Amino acid sequence: MQLKDLLREPITNLNLDESFCTQCRAMGFSNLEDILLCPPKKLVSRPGFTYAWLGVLADFLNEKQLLHLLQSAPGKNSG
């Protein structure tokens, strides 16, 4: 699976914990791309955000060798 396909795959299809998927839905995220496009300041202030949720996301991205995608990009850290 190519990166763009993985990022656009519904979160429910990624074999992640059901509570993670439920939190994603509650926060309005349907795929990884939605999450990664959200500026960090807005992400942590979103209703439903927890650091445990972020840990699951970071673990998943790390397994896929994509953890660097969570880093702020130029213009992304303002928000």
C-alpha atoms as an extended CHARMM CRD file, in Angstrom:
* protein
*
        79  EXT
         1         1  MET       CA              0.0000000000        0.0000000000        0.0000000000  PROA      1               0.0000000000
         2         2  GLN       CA              1.3730000000        3.3930000000       -0.9600000000  PROA      2               0.0000000000
         3         3  LEU       CA              1.6650000000        6.1700000000        1.6100000000  PROA      3               0.0000000000
         4         4  LYS       CA             -1.1440000000        8.2790000000        0.1640000000  PROA      4               0.0000000000
         5         5  ASP       CA             -3.4280000000        5.2250000000        0.1570000000  PROA      5               0.0000000000
         6         6  LEU       CA             -2.5700000000        4.4310000000        3.7780000000  PROA      6               0.0000000000
         7         7  LEU       CA             -3.2140000000        8.0230000000        4.8490000000  PROA      7               0.0000000000
         8         8  ARG       CA             -6.6100000000        8.0220000000        3.1290000000  PROA      8               0.0000000000
         9         9  GLU       CA             -7.6820000000        4.5570000000        4.2950000000  PROA      9               0.0000000000
        10        10  PRO       CA            -10.5700000000        4.7290000000        6.7890000000  PROA      10              0.0000000000
        11        11  ILE       CA             -9.2180000000        4.4830000000       10.3310000000  PROA      11              0.0000000000
        12        12  THR       CA            -11.6200000000        1.6100000000       11.0010000000  PROA      12              0.0000000000
        13        13  ASN       CA             -9.7710000000       -0.4330000000        8.3430000000  PROA      13              0.0000000000
        14        14  LEU       CA             -6.3290000000        0.0040000000        9.9310000000  PROA      14              0.0000000000
        15        15  ASN       CA             -6.7200000000       -2.6890000000       12.5960000000  PROA      15              0.0000000000
        16        16  LEU       CA             -6.4350000000       -0.1870000000       15.4450000000  PROA      16              0.0000000000
        17        17  ASP       CA             -8.0450000000       -0.4090000000       18.8750000000  PROA      17              0.0000000000
        18        18  GLU       CA            -11.8040000000        0.2180000000       18.8160000000  PROA      18              0.0000000000
        19        19  SER       CA            -11.5510000000        2.9410000000       21.4550000000  PROA      19              0.0000000000
        20        20  PHE       CA             -9.0070000000        4.7620000000       19.2660000000  PROA      20              0.0000000000
        21        21  CYS       CA            -11.4140000000        4.5480000000       16.3200000000  PROA      21              0.0000000000
        22        22  THR       CA            -14.2810000000        5.7830000000       18.4870000000  PROA      22              0.0000000000
        23        23  GLN       CA            -12.2320000000        8.7610000000       19.6630000000  PROA      23              0.0000000000
        24        24  CYS       CA            -11.2820000000        9.5380000000       16.0600000000  PROA      24              0.0000000000
        25        25  ARG       CA            -14.9360000000        9.6130000000       15.0510000000  PROA      25              0.0000000000
        26        26  ALA       CA            -15.7740000000       11.8440000000       18.0240000000  PROA      26              0.0000000000
        27        27  MET       CA            -12.9800000000       14.2390000000       17.0380000000  PROA      27              0.0000000000
        28        28  GLY       CA            -14.1310000000       14.2890000000       13.4040000000  PROA      28              0.0000000000
        29        29  PHE       CA            -11.2860000000       12.2640000000       11.8950000000  PROA      29              0.0000000000
        30        30  SER       CA            -12.0260000000        9.5730000000        9.3380000000  PROA      30              0.0000000000
        31        31  ASN       CA             -8.4670000000        8.8320000000        8.2080000000  PROA      31              0.0000000000
        32        32  LEU       CA             -4.8440000000        9.5050000000        9.1180000000  PROA      32              0.0000000000
        33        33  GLU       CA             -4.6140000000       12.3400000000        6.6190000000  PROA      33              0.0000000000
        34        34  ASP       CA             -7.3400000000       14.2190000000        8.5210000000  PROA      34              0.0000000000
        35        35  ILE       CA             -5.3300000000       13.8940000000       11.7260000000  PROA      35              0.0000000000
        36        36  LEU       CA             -1.9880000000       14.8240000000       10.2040000000  PROA      36              0.0000000000
        37        37  LEU       CA             -3.4140000000       17.9230000000        8.5210000000  PROA      37              0.0000000000
        38        38  CYS       CA             -4.6740000000       19.2390000000       11.8610000000  PROA      38              0.0000000000
        39        39  PRO       CA             -2.2300000000       21.7550000000       13.3920000000  PROA      39              0.0000000000
        40        40  PRO       CA             -0.7990000000       20.5060000000       16.7120000000  PROA      40              0.0000000000
        41        41  LYS       CA             -2.3560000000       23.3330000000       18.7670000000  PROA      41              0.0000000000
        42        42  LYS       CA             -5.7870000000       22.5130000000       17.3770000000  PROA      42              0.0000000000
        43        43  LEU       CA             -5.2430000000       18.7730000000       17.7440000000  PROA      43              0.0000000000
        44        44  VAL       CA             -4.5080000000       18.8770000000       21.4780000000  PROA      44              0.0000000000
        45        45  SER       CA             -7.3990000000       21.2550000000       22.1340000000  PROA      45              0.0000000000
        46        46  ARG       CA             -9.9370000000       19.1630000000       20.2200000000  PROA      46              0.0000000000
        47        47  PRO       CA            -12.7290000000       17.6850000000       22.3660000000  PROA      47              0.0000000000
        48        48  GLY       CA            -11.9470000000       14.0090000000       22.8840000000  PROA      48              0.0000000000
        49        49  PHE       CA             -8.1620000000       14.3780000000       22.6040000000  PROA      49              0.0000000000
        50        50  THR       CA             -6.1080000000       12.4510000000       25.1520000000  PROA      50              0.0000000000
        51        51  TYR       CA             -2.4130000000       11.7090000000       25.3410000000  PROA      51              0.0000000000
        52        52  ALA       CA             -3.2740000000        7.9970000000       25.4370000000  PROA      52              0.0000000000
        53        53  TRP       CA             -4.9670000000        8.4650000000       22.0340000000  PROA      53              0.0000000000
        54        54  LEU       CA             -1.8780000000       10.2800000000       20.7710000000  PROA      54              0.0000000000
        55        55  GLY       CA              0.2590000000        7.4020000000       22.0540000000  PROA      55              0.0000000000
        56        56  VAL       CA             -1.7420000000        4.8750000000       20.0300000000  PROA      56              0.0000000000
        57        57  LEU       CA             -1.3600000000        7.0670000000       16.9500000000  PROA      57              0.0000000000
        58        58  ALA       CA              2.3790000000        7.4890000000       17.5390000000  PROA      58              0.0000000000
        59        59  ASP       CA              2.8470000000        3.7300000000       18.0600000000  PROA      59              0.0000000000
        60        60  PHE       CA              1.0050000000        2.9600000000       14.8250000000  PROA      60              0.0000000000
        61        61  LEU       CA              2.9870000000        5.5150000000       12.8280000000  PROA      61              0.0000000000
        62        62  ASN       CA              6.2400000000        4.2870000000       14.3850000000  PROA      62              0.0000000000
        63        63  GLU       CA              5.4520000000        0.6850000000       13.3640000000  PROA      63              0.0000000000
        64        64  LYS       CA              4.9830000000        1.9170000000        9.8030000000  PROA      64              0.0000000000
        65        65  GLN       CA              8.1810000000        4.0360000000       10.0330000000  PROA      65              0.0000000000
        66        66  LEU       CA              6.0570000000        7.1500000000        9.5750000000  PROA      66              0.0000000000
        67        67  LEU       CA              6.4060000000        8.7860000000       12.9820000000  PROA      67              0.0000000000
        68        68  HSD       CA              8.1110000000       11.7630000000       11.3460000000  PROA      68              0.0000000000
        69        69  LEU       CA              4.7190000000       12.6970000000        9.8750000000  PROA      69              0.0000000000
        70        70  LEU       CA              3.6460000000       13.9370000000       13.3270000000  PROA      70              0.0000000000
        71        71  GLN       CA              6.3800000000       16.5670000000       13.3290000000  PROA      71              0.0000000000
        72        72  SER       CA              5.2990000000       20.1020000000       12.6850000000  PROA      72              0.0000000000
        73        73  ALA       CA              5.8080000000       21.1890000000        9.1210000000  PROA      73              0.0000000000
        74        74  PRO       CA              6.4770000000       24.8230000000        8.2470000000  PROA      74              0.0000000000
        75        75  GLY       CA              3.1940000000       26.6620000000        8.6820000000  PROA      75              0.0000000000
        76        76  LYS       CA              1.5940000000       23.6810000000       10.4050000000  PROA      76              0.0000000000
        77        77  ASN       CA              2.6050000000       24.6000000000       13.9560000000  PROA      77              0.0000000000
        78        78  SER       CA              0.5310000000       27.7390000000       13.9590000000  PROA      78              0.0000000000
        79        79  GLY       CA             -3.0120000000       27.1040000000       14.5760000000  PROA      79              0.0000000000
